[in-house]
Amino acid sequence: MHLPLKEYQERTLETLTAYYQNCLRLQNANTAFYDLTQRPYASVEGLPGMPYVCLRLPTGGGKTFVACHAVSITASELLKTESPIVLWLVPSNAIRDQTLNALKNRSHPYRDALESARRNVEILTINEALYLSPHILNTKTTIIVSTMQAFRVEDTDGRKVYEPSGALMGHFTHLSEETLAEVERDESGKPVYSLANLLCVKRPLVIVDEAHNARTELSFETLSRFNPSAIIEFTATPDTTNHPSNVLYTVSAAELQAEDMIKMPIQLEVEPDWKRLLTSAIAQRSALEIEGKKEQQETGEYIRPIMLIQAQPRRRNQETLTVEVVEQCLLEEHNTPEDQIARATGEDRGLDNVDLNDPECQIRYVITVQALREGWDCPFAYVLCSVAEMRSSTAVEQILGRVMRLPKAKRKKQESLNSAYAFVASQNFHDTASALADGLIQNGFEKQDAAALIRPTDEDQRDLPLFGNQTPSSTEPAPAQCGEVFNVPKLMVQGTQRHLDFEASRFSETPWQLSECSAELSEEEFPSTFETGARGEIGLSREGRVVTEFLGTLHQQMTLLAPDKGWDAKRLADWLDRSIKHWDILRSESLPFLQRLVEHLIEARDIPIEVLIRNKYALKDAAAAKIDSHRQNAHRGAYQNLLLPECETPVVVSPDHCFSFDPRRYPYNKRYTGAYQFQKHYYQYVGDLKSDGEEFRCAQFIDTLSGVKFWVRNLERQPMFSFWLQTSTDKFYPDFVCLLIDGRYLVVESKGEHLWSADDAKEKREIGELWEQRSGGKCLFIMPKGTNFNVIRTKLSD
């Protein structure tokens, strides 16, 4: 089943791609990380120079799905191989079995994601990997799913990993001594034909799921034995002290909410009497079931809301509200049918082999104590009822994530089905809310997001602060909260029968012929000679040299292992054609172009075919860049033609065709936390704005203008939720979009003085000014140069 990536998932993977490209450009994983994040990088001891990053996605964010896509990105962007080997590590046997079943299921979205880049995939357990054939390893993406513990020598499976296996001998027979330099050897000095040595030679990509569970010295020592090419961690709660994770990208609660991934907010009710609390929770669940039936009538989607009840553990010489006590209350005092109740504890396995999503299933109440089985997931879980007073996050963090996933990741028509509900036995709302917020933080949400996620059912408690300064945009309700509409006229293509959005497809689909373009790569585009791992060696310390050499050495090793011996120019051109993405170009156009490209390198530039094959991934990048350059030139010409006033389908601005800011969805990645309180921001919070710098000062200036009714910090790379204008290469997201008191619209792009004259800024000014010109005086565009914000005031007086 194909499942498209959510926008925040695409941004996560785009950041990973940018990091890998930085690694190759800078030849240093540390510098590449700092260049993107402006944060220090923590290397893995024993593996200096290895790319090691963490992608932080909160509970409900789809970590495993993103990890599946990360495999092909790492193979193509970093490793430059078609047949990577992946060591996929999970924290427990339960999650291992769950992951294996999903990855092996050819109809599962995870498997589809792994195969999305036209890759053949083989999924194996450790025991299956002991009999792995060279053909599979050399022709497929091979993924070994295991727990970290299984690779420790004291474990039974771990011993097998390090012991010789005759079935693996074929992998070692034709390898050079250079390739085998790092492997363990027997007493006679021969390489041990073990799975551990095979991994060491093949340089696996290591995926670490729930990475916060693998932070010990032993875990990192175990990983270093396998000589990984890169480590990617996926977790909601990265470690910041013991072996700190290099968090490359963090997904926010606002991004999840905008994509309908989680139920928000969590409606919290506290009551000291546990029986009254349980009665209220049951009433809420019953009301949700009625709403679920309405939803099914209107949309066809089946929802049976489930309540998770957290009982107290049994204690000696102390009366507690155990699973049995709670179950008896449900049966006797609420007349709950027995088949609607399931126990899920270490002793009671009432959910084993039960499909809670099945409409025939009757279960509506699940009673547990501390945590449900790892990996358990049921979006029907809407209500959490804890009969034990909740004073710490540890009491709730594991179970809280179970009620947050929104069924089918789609907003419901019945508004009550978009929230989660927590009922907690407590005397103190603030303490309970703080513990609940701490539980959210443990599920990967930022501190401020966690506080905003919790909403009391009692109106009198709405203003109680859970944390310190939340820095809202104003003490008054924001315009979005008051139902104000914010519609901004868009650039449209005026067709013969209807208007169409002015976006890339309007000019990118214009026919052009690659076969008529030059296929000659210059020395600058593709050098005749290639440096290897010795790059940057002079003047560096021993440690610095190792770091610098890591990526060059890695690619040397991957090249030595590549099954491309005996290729000729025709085979190389065919491989390039299959490897380069060109959905818009027919093979009858692309293949002759690439054949000419290879022929020119061999005949005109006198580069031996062996050199081209050995550096085929560098050649692939150069050829792809050449094709993209021709593509952009063709698109630029078509784009400019569309902008001409005499064009048959002119670009126009009409108040009948607007972009609408969604008053409920503003998926910022980081919330503004500065001391200055904005008064006119459209949303309650300002997103993705630092508390200093030119952009902040520009926002401050706009906020103080008397002619501005309200404004929004426009978010980058959010086409569904932000206003954008199309350039010849991509979408342009201006920094600020304003509604003026007089009904006009003002768009402001803050641009540093050193960037104002760049080609990119010039193209943005041109399309912004065109938007203004075609609006008939309704829209204004301005790009201040540096801090010359007075031009904004001047523009308003035009």
C-alpha positions, 0 to 999 in steps of 0.5 A: 500500500502506498502512503505519501509522505507528510510534509514534515516527514519530507522536510525531515528527509530533505534535511538528512539529504542536505546533511549528506551532501554537506558531508561530501562537499566538506569531507567532514561529518562534524563540519557538515552538521555544524554548517546545518544546525550551528550546534556542536557535533558529538563523534562516536568513540572509535569511529571518528569522522563517521556521519552520526545523526538523530532525527527527532520525531514525537510519538505519532510522527511516523519514525519507522516510516521515515526510517524506511525512506532514509535507507534509500536516501543514505544509499544514493546520497552518502554511500553511492551504492545500489545494494546497501546493507542495513543493520536495523536495531530495535529496543526489544524482541516485541518491537523486533517481531513487529518491525520484521512483520511489517517490513516483510509484508509486501502490502505494508506502507513500510515495505512500499517506502523501502522499495520506492526508489526501485530497490529490491529488498531482502529482510532478514533476522540474525539467524537468516543472515548467517546463511546470506548468499553473495548474490542477494547481498550484491544485488539487493538492499539487505536489512537485518532486523535485530535488538542491540542485545542480540549482538552482545557476545554473552547472548546466544545469538550474539555468539553466533554473529562472531563465530565462523559460518561456512555459508558465508565463505563465498563473501570473502574469497575474492576480497583484497587484503586492503578490504579485509584490513579491519576484520578479526582473524583466527589463530592462523591469521585467516579472516573469520568467516563470520557475520560480524566480519561480513558486516565490518567489510560491507560497512552497514548503515545502522538504523537505531530505533528508540535510540534513547534505549541504546546509550551505554558504553557497551552499545557504542562499543558493539556498534563500532565492531561492525565498522558502520558507514553511518548511524541514524537514530530515531527517537522522540527523546534523544539523550543530551548528556550520556553520549549526546545525540546529534539532533539534525532535525526536530518535528514539532507538535504544531507540525504533527497537528497540521498534518492530522497525525495526533489528537489535540488538545488533551482535555484534562479533568481531575477528581479526587474520588476515583469512582466519580472520576471513572463515571465521568470517564465512562460518560465521555467514552460513551458520548464519543461512541455516539459521535463515532457513529455520526462520523461513520454515517457522514464519512463511512469511517468506523471508530469505536472509542476505547478507554485505557484505565491505569490501575494501581499495582498490587502491594503487600499489606496495603489496599490498592485499586488493582486491575481486579478492583477496577474491573469489578467496578465496571462489571457490577456498578456500570453493568459493562458487558464482560466482552467489552473489557480486556486486561493488559498486564504482565500476567494478563494478555487480554490483547494478544492476537486481538485486532482492536480495529475490527468492527466485530471486536467488542472491546471498549475498556483496556485495564493496565497498570504501568505500560502496555506491550511495547509497540502496541498501537491503537488509534481508537484509544481516546480516553485515559483514566488513571485511578492512581494520583499522577504526580510524576511523568514516569507514571504516565509517559508510556501510556500517554502516547497510546491515546494520541494518534488520530485514526487514519491521520485524518481530521474528523468532522465531529470535533470531539473526535479530534481531541484526547481525554485524560481523567486523573484521580487527584486533589491538585489540578496543577500538579497533575497537569504538570505531570501530564505535560512532563509525560508529553515531553517524554513522548518527544514534545517540546516543553512549550508545546506540551503545555499548550497541548493540555486543556482543562475541562473546567473553564476556571482552570484555563489560565493556570500556567503550567510553565513559565513564560509561554510568549504568546503574541498578545494577551488578547485572543489572536485574530485566528482564535476569533475566527478572522478570515485571512485570504490573500489573492494568488497569482493565477494562470488565466486559462480559456475556461478557468483559472489555474494556480501559477505553479511549476507544472504550468511551465515545466510541462512545456515540451523540450528535447534533451537530445538537442542539448550539449552532452559535453562535461567540462573539466570543472563539471567532471574532473579527469582525476580524482582524489581519494582518502588522502585529501587534507592530510598535510598539516593535520594531527593524526586524529584530524587525518582520520576524521578527514579520511573517513568519507574518502576511505568509505567510498574507496571501499564501496567502490571495491565492493561494487559488482561492476567489473567488465562494464563497457561504455554502453553498459555505463550509459545504461546504468546512468540512465536507470540511476538518474531520476528523469520522470519528465524525459523519455528514455528515447531522449535520455539514453542517447544523450548519456551515450554521447556524454560517455563517448565525449569523456572517453574520446574527446577528454581521453578518460579511460572507461575504467576510471569512469566506472570506478567513479560512476557515482561522481559521474552520475552526479555530474550527468544529473547536474548537466541534465538539470541545468538543461531542464532549468534553462528550458523551464526558465524560458517557458516561465518568462514567456508566461509572465509576458502581458501578451501571453495567451494564458496570462498570469493574473491576480484576482480576489476570487482566487485566494490562499487562505491561512488556516485559523487552526493550523500553523505548523511552525517548527520552533516557537518564538520565545523572545521577550518582546510580545507581538500584538498583531500576529494572526496566530496565538504564537509566532513561529520560526522567528529568532528573538534577535536579528534582522528578521526579528527587527523587521517583524517588530517594525511591522507589528508597530505600524498603525496601518497593519490590521494583523500579520503572519510570520509566513513559514518556509516549505509549507505549501499547504499552510503558507503563502507562496509565489512561484519562481522558475526553480521553486516556491518563494515563501515571503517572510511576512504577509499582512492585512492592512486596515484599508483592506489591501495586502502587504507582503514583505521579504526581509533580505540582508544587505549582502544578499539583496543583489543576488540573482535569487533575491532579484528573481524574488523581487521580480515575481513579487513586483509582478504580483503587485502590478497585476493586482490592480492596487490591491496588493503591495510587495517590498523587499527592504535592503538590510535594516532599511525598514522605512521603505515599508512605511513608504510603500504603505503610503503609495 
